């Protein structure tokens, strides 16, 4: 029987990314993502809060360019996290990100997430990018 573990989410960061380098020298970045959805009747449902972990080059770019409230699209796989605290077992589903697409710039006031021209960006970064664990930023122009 075939199986597939892949998820694509679009939402906003709930906090600034937290980045660290593990002893092997690999960078890891974690952030929370709030995903809104609507029911069949069109009424807005309670947001879903998901923890996201990015690695290596993707982690570096997330830490550098994202802040609380940043809209992103995340492609990755689901992971079950389990731990024990005070004798109680806990678990949660999180996402290990393969790709993170920035949907707007830090400080971008342009409508619909479109980047401002370079001369209007105040040096805050390269603009929206698709980040892949195997590639550097791929610019959409």
C-alpha positions in Angstrom: 0.0 0.0 0.0 1.3 3.4 -0.9 1.5 6.3 1.5 2.3 10.0 1.3 3.2 12.5 4.0 3.0 16.0 2.5 1.3 19.2 3.7 1.0 22.7 2.3 -0.1 25.5 4.6 -0.5 29.2 4.2 -0.6 31.4 7.2 1.1 34.0 9.4 3.9 33.6 11.9 2.6 33.8 15.5 6.1 34.8 16.8 9.5 35.8 15.6 11.5 32.7 14.4 13.8 31.1 16.9 17.1 30.0 15.3 20.0 28.0 16.7 23.0 26.0 15.5 23.1 22.4 16.7 26.4 20.8 17.7 26.9 19.3 14.2 26.9 22.9 12.8 23.5 22.7 11.1 21.2 25.6 11.6 17.6 25.0 12.7 14.8 27.5 12.9 11.4 27.1 14.6 8.3 29.3 14.4 4.6 29.1 15.0 2.1 29.4 12.1 -1.5 30.4 12.4 -3.7 29.1 9.6 -7.2 30.4 9.2 -10.0 28.5 7.4 -13.7 28.7 6.7 -16.5 26.2 7.2 -18.8 25.0 4.4 -21.2 27.8 5.3 -18.4 30.4 4.8 -18.1 31.2 8.4 -14.6 31.7 9.7 -13.4 28.8 12.0 -11.0 29.1 14.9 -7.4 29.3 13.6 -5.2 26.3 13.6 -1.8 26.8 15.3 1.1 24.7 13.9 4.7 24.5 15.0 7.1 24.6 12.0 10.8 23.5 11.9 13.1 24.5 9.0 16.7 23.3 8.5 19.9 24.5 6.9 19.7 27.2 4.2 15.9 27.4 4.6 16.4 28.0 8.4 19.0 30.7 7.8 16.7 32.6 5.4 13.6 32.2 7.7 15.5 33.6 10.6 16.9 36.5 8.6 13.8 37.7 6.8 10.7 36.6 8.8 9.1 38.2 11.8 5.9 37.8 13.8 2.9 38.3 11.4 4.8 37.5 8.2 2.6 35.7 5.7 4.2 32.5 4.4 3.4 29.3 2.4 5.0 26.2 3.9 5.5 22.9 2.2 6.7 20.0 4.3 5.8 16.8 6.1 3.9 16.1 9.3 5.8 14.9 12.3 4.5 13.6 15.6 6.3 15.1 18.6 5.9 13.3 22.0 7.3 14.1 25.4 6.6 13.6 29.1 6.2 16.4 31.6 5.3 15.9 35.3 4.4 12.3 34.6 1.9 13.3 31.9 2.4 12.2 28.3 1.9 14.9 25.7 2.0 14.9 21.9 1.4 17.3 19.0 1.6 17.3 15.3 4.2 19.7 13.8 5.6 20.3 10.3 9.2 19.8 9.0 9.5 22.4 6.2 11.0 21.6 2.9 10.1 24.8 1.2 9.1 28.2 2.7 7.8 30.9 0.4 7.7 34.4 1.7 4.4 36.0 0.6 5.5 39.6 1.4 8.5 41.5 2.6 9.3 42.5 6.1 7.7 46.0 6.3 6.1 45.7 2.9 2.9 47.8 2.5 2.3 46.8 -1.1 -1.1 45.4 -1.9 -1.6 41.7 -2.3 2.0 40.8 -1.1 3.6 42.2 -4.3 7.2 43.4 -3.7 8.0 47.1 -3.8 10.7 48.1 -6.3 14.2 47.8 -5.0 14.7 51.5 -4.6 11.7 51.6 -2.1 12.7 48.7 0.1 15.1 50.4 2.5 17.6 47.6 2.2 15.4 45.1 4.1 16.0 42.0 2.0 15.9 40.6 -1.5 12.1 40.4 -1.7 9.8 37.3 -1.9 11.7 34.1 -2.4 11.0 30.4 -2.7 13.3 28.7 -0.4 14.2 25.0 -0.8 16.4 22.9 1.5 18.6 22.1 -1.6 18.7 25.5 -3.3 19.5 29.1 -2.6 16.8 31.6 -2.8 15.1 31.6 -6.2 14.0 35.0 -7.2 10.6 35.4 -9.0 11.9 37.7 -11.8 
